[in-house]
Amino acid sequence: MSTVQAWAALEAGAKLQPFTYEMPPAGPEEVEIEVTHCGLCHTDLAFIHNEWGMIPFPLVPGHEIVGRIAALGEVAAAKGLSVGQTVGVGWNKQSCQHCDPCLEGAPHLCSSLQATIFGNHGGFADRVKAHWLWTIPVPAELDAADAGPLFCAGITVFSPLMEYALRPTARVGVFGIGGLGHLALQFCRAWGSDVTAFSSTRSKYDEILALGASHVVSSRDPAEWEALKGKFDLLLVTVAVPLDWDKITAMLAPKGRLHFVGIVDQPIPVHVMSLLGAQASLSASPSGARSSLDKMLRFAARHRIAPRVEHFPMSKVNDAIAHLEAGKASYRVVLDADFA
């Protein structure tokens, strides 16, 4: 057993405080990772505040983990990993490898999937363990200090491009240019797509164009959408707020897809006729397959795609949380481990 130093919420809504717990040695298929950096995600905030009413406490958040391998179980050591290697762990830490989704190459849909921070202690700590399958090497071309958000936000917006075999000639619209959307713009531009950003912040338009958008449109003024009816092969919704869904589906091209990666917490009223005539689709996805994570990282390295991040020492985690909750974060926040 080793003692892990961490930051934890002891109850719902509480500020994080120093916390220690005992961690057994790595099992045969496990990898022990010395955490160097960990992204701070809005889902971490939802867990801290127990917004979904099912979170066990104490809670050590953190599911955008980057670090160095400290130890390998005997099976994990035969899987192409090595002590000292820089790796990342995202939303998932273990899957069964024998259910239908696992055998079909979709272990992120495993019937007994273990999330990194649901019922487990996450990456706001000096050590963490994960199954070798979900321990992902970070390409040398990527800056490991900034790579953490790729393991959550990055794969979340990249996965639909893979899942639905998006053509490079496709026209894509992205609603919400924040932590998820700013990566979606970069991926879609590198993919070859014509990309329209839907943003509520006019002061960010120049920055949004620099991130990869070909066009920028207001996300709050449906009057600006009239000229875009029937234009989009994919509309990617990264926001968590209700919008005018009928007017949005009207912008789908024949066989177009309205896809959700933001967690909209209200029902989405869509008339079937708005989909039927164009043979359009409505879909959503969580995170992404293990194989897609590798492809996403290689794609990011090849095209120099990186999250825009602000860094805080992990000892200032409560300041970082306040910064994010106040809407002041410039896209993503990363905590740098500074345990004594």
Secondary structure by P-SEA (a helix, b strand, c coil): cbbbbbbbcccccccccbbbbbbccccccbbbbbccbbbbcaaaaaaaaccccccccccccccbbbbcccccccccccccccccccccccccccccccccccccccccccccccccccccccccccbbbbccccccccccccccccccccccaaaaaaaaaaaacccccbbbbbccccaaaaaaaaaaaaaccbbbbbcccccaaaaaaaacccbbbbcccccccccccccccbbbbccccccaaaaaaaaccccccccccccccbbbbbbccccccccccccccccccaaaaaaaaaaaaaaccccccccccccaaaaaaaaaaacccccbbbbccccc
